[in-house]
Amino acid sequence: MKKIYLTLCSVLLCAISNAQTLTALANEPSQGDVNSKKKYDSVGVVPKNTGAGLNWDFGAFTQTTVNAISTYSNAGSIPSASNFPGSTLVELQGADKLFWKSVASPTPQFELLGMEQVSGVVLSYTNSAKVIEWPVAMGYSVTDFYSGTLSVGGNTGTVDGTITTQATGTGSLNLPGNFPMNNILQIKMTQTLQLLVPSFGYTNDINSTDYSYYQTGQKFPLVTVSYERETETIVTPTVNFTVKIHVNNAVLTGLNEKNFDATFQIFPNPAKDAFHVNLYNNSNEDSFIEIYSVTGKMEKKIILDNVSTIKTDISIRDLNPGVYLVKTTVGPRQSTRKLIVE
């Protein structure tokens, strides 16, 4: 029954919209969304200071091979959603399911109704967990208390918890690989969760803190740092402490040679005025970007500097809204991605 604390930060919550403010329209997860994250290892001190005008530096952190993916489906398409009345959206984390409810009035908010784990653990909240009230900007702070029942292997118990969500910082962020990002909003979430199963003397006390960093143009965090302390007791207590760092796969340095061939991304995408290019070109080879319409017409070609590190913005103000293909060439290597221009 380990690791069943509410991974709400995977949903909390989509990107920053105008002026570092989150809104239900722009930022609440919806059917078809995918949040794909890559796990990173820390090098030195993990930045998590709070306040205005800060810089959080993750530049030296190293990538692992571990991925975490959440997908979102309409509750009507998931049969077990009927066990969580009122649920409108289901988050699938592999075989595990989290059941969500979108509330429009009187206060727009997003609530967790419960979860099912492939291990057989089911949490059902009679008093739902309110993750967020809209809108959110610097200085925001909301605390909610939730409770419900736990079932596992024919045994039942209780669940009680507290969530405090705060917007605690603004500034800039350095992604792994030393790629700067501006206009960042830091969200801090602290949780306490207690699980009790009296029939076999089981208790589980979980305390967690998550720091997530959002930027305009992305629906999910750029970086999330999660701390968890779990004290699990069956006769004698066992204490586990974990730290996890995840970086959004969609913003792993934009157009980045580290994941150039298979997984590079255009950032931001969709884009309106420009998208950012960060490339390693260690051999100083000729490099350029071509943007094509879906009919195959080349709309523009941008010659990039043949330096070892390329960091530049590509203007798309002259492109009409629609779908385009971005072909990036560095020496003999090429890769193509779809770009949506708003």
N, C-alpha and C positions, 0 to 999 in steps of 0.2 A: 504493500500500500504506500510505497514511497512516491514522492514527486507528484502528489495530487493537488498541491496548492494551486490556486487559480492563476493560470498564466495570462492574466488580463492584459499585461503589457504588450502581448502579441497583437492585441486588438486595440489597445489604447495608444493611440488610436490613429489613425490615418494622418495625413500630413498637415502642415500648417498652410492655411489659406491666407487671405489678405491680412497684412500687418501682423503676422505671427498670431493669428487667431484661428482656433478650430471651430468649425460649425457642423451641425448635423448634415446639412446638404453636401458639404464638400468632404467631410471626414469620416462619416460613419460607414463601417464596412457594409457591403451589399453582395447580393448573389453574383457569383462569378469571380469575385476577388481572389487573388492568390498572394500570400505573403511568404516569400522565399528568403531565408536568411542563411548566412555562412558563419560558422563558429570561428572565433579568433582566440588566440592566446595572448595574454598581457606580457608586456615588456616594461618592467619598472612599475611605477605607481599608476593605478587606474584613476583617471580624472573623474571627479564627481562633485566638484565644488559648485556651490549655488550662488546666484546673484546676477546682476546686470553687467553687460559688457565684458563677458568672460571669453576665454578660449579653451576648448577641451581638446587635448592633443592625443589622438590614437595612432599617430603616424607610424610608429615603430612596431605596432602589434603585428603578429604573424598569423597567417591563415592556416586553418586545419582542413581536413577533408570532410568534416561533419556538416551536414545541411539540416535545417529545420524548415518544414513547409506546412503552412496552414491554407486550406481552401474553404470557401464559403458557399453554402448551398441554401436554397429556399427550404424552409422547414417542412413545407408540404411534400417535398421529395424524399424526406427521411422518415421511414415508418415509426421509429421510436420517438420522434418528436411529439407524438400524441401523448406521451407520458409526461410532457412538460407543457401544460396548457398555456396558450398565449405566446409560445415561442414563434418568432418570425424568421430566424436565421440560425443555421447550424454551422459551426466551425469544425472542420475535420482536421485533426492532427494525427495523420496516419489512420489507425483504427479507432482512436479516441474521439469523442464528440463533446462539444460544448454547445449548450442551447441558449440562444440570445433572444431578447425581446427589445424591439425599437418602440419607444413611447414618444408620441407627438405632443400630448398635452396632459395636464396643464403646464408642465415643465418638460421640454424636450430632453430626453435622456436615453441611455443605453444600459440594459440590465442583463445580468446573467441569471438564468433560472436553474441551472444545474449542469451536470456532466456525467457521461458514461465512459468508463475505461475498458479497454480490451481485457484487463485483468479481472473484470467482474465487479469492480467498485462502481457504485452509482451514488451520486450526490444529488439531492432534490431540495431546492430551497423554497420553503413556504413563505419566507420573507426574502425576496430576491436581493441579489447583490447589485447595487447601483454603481456602475463603473464610472459614469460621467454624466454631468449635466451640461448642456450646450447653452451658450458658447464658452470657449476657454481661451484665456489670455494670461499674460504675466500677472502674478498675484492671485490667481484662481486657487481655491482650496475648498474641497468638499469631503466630508467623512460620512460613511454609511455603515450600518450594522446589518448583518444578514444572518440567517439561521435556517435550519432545515433538518433533513434526515439523511442517514447514511445506511446503505445496505451492501453486504458482501458475503457471499457464500451462505446465504440463509440467515445471517445475523444482521441485526439492525442496531443503529446508534444515532447519535446526534451530531450536528455540525453547527458551530458558531464562529463568526468571524467579523473582522472590521477592516474596511478599506479607507485609506486617506489618499486622495489624489490632489497633487499640487502642481502648478506651473511655477517653477522655482528658478529659472535662469534664462538669460538671453545672451547671444554673442556669436562666436564662430567656432568651427570644429575642423580638426585635421583628421581626415580619413586615413586608414592604413595605406602606406605608399606615399604619404605626405601630400595629400590633395586637399586644399583648403575649401571649406564650405561656409558661406555667410548666412546671416538671417536665421539663426538657429534658436529654437525654443526648447528648453529642457523641461521634461515632465518627470516628477518624482512620485512613485506610488509605494506606499508602505502597507503591509497586510499582516494581520494576525489571524490564524486559523486553528481551531481546536476540534479534533475528531475524537469521539468517545464511543466505544462498543462495550457496554458493561458485561455482556454475556461471557466474554473471555478476557476481561480486564485489560482491554487495549485502549491506549491513548496516543494521540499524535498531536504535538504542538509545533506549529510552523510559523516562523517569522521571516518575512521577506521584504526586500527593498529593491525596486527597479528604477533605473535612470534611463530615460529614453530621450532621443534627440531628433527633432523634426525640422524639416525645411520645406519651403514652398515648392510645389511641383511633385511631391511624392506622397502617396497615400499611407505609407507605413514608415516607421522610424528609420533614420539612417543608421543609427547605432543604438543598441540596448544593452545595458549592463545590469545583471541580475545577481543579487545576493540572497542566499537562503540558509536559514538555520533550522534544522528539523530535529526534534526530540521525540523519538518513537519508543513507546514502552509496552512491552509484554513481559511482565515480571520485573525485568530490569531495563533501565533506559539506555537507548543508543542514540548518540548525537552525531549528526552529519552536517557539515558546512560546505556549501558549494558556491562558486562564482562562475557565471557564464557571460560571455561577451559575444553578441551577434551583430553582424553588419548586413544590411539589406543587399541582397544580390543584385537588385536593380540599380544600385548606386555604387557598386564596387569600382570607383574611380572612373565612371562614365565610359568613354571609349578607351579601354585600358589594355595595354599589351599583356599584362599578367593573365588576363582571361580573354585575350584577343580573339582567338580562333573560334571558340565555341560559346562563350558566355558573356562577351562584352555587351554593355548596355549603353543606350543613348540617354543622357541625363540633362535636364528632365525630359520626360516623355509621357504624356503629350507635352509639347512645347509651344510657346507663342512667339517670342521675339528672338530667342537664341537657345542653343544647347552648348554644353561645355565639353571640351576635349582634353583628356589627360592621357598622354602616351609616353611610354618608354621607347626610345629609339637608340639603343646603346651603340649600334653600328653606324649611326648618323646617315642612314639611308634616306633616299628621296621618299617623301610621303605626301599624300594628298587625300582629300575627301571629295567624293562626287555625290550629288543628290539627284535622284531620278524620280520622275512621276511614275505612277503605276502603269502608264502606257509605254514606258521605256524611254521617254524623252529626258535628256540630261538638263536639269534646270540650272545647276551651277556647279562649279568646280573650285575648290579651295586648296591652294598649295600651302603645305605646312612647312615650317622651318625644319631643316635637317640637322637638328640638335638632339642631344641625348634625352632630354626631357622636354616634351611639348605640352604646354598648358595654354589653351586659348579658347575663346568663345566663337562659335560659328553663328553668324547672324542669319536669321530666316525671315526677317521682316518683309522681304520682297516676295515671299511664297504665299500663295492662296491657301486657305484652310483645306485640309485633306490629308490623304495618306501618301507618303513618299518612301523611297528606299535610299538608305545612306550606305554607300560603298566606301570603305576605308582601305587604303593601300599603304603599306609600309614595306619598302623594298619589294621582295617577291611575295609577300603575304597579303592576303585580301580577306575581308569579312564584310558581310552585308546585314543590315538590320532595318526593320520597319520604323518609320518615324511618323507620328501623328502631329500635324500642325493645326493649332486651334485658331 
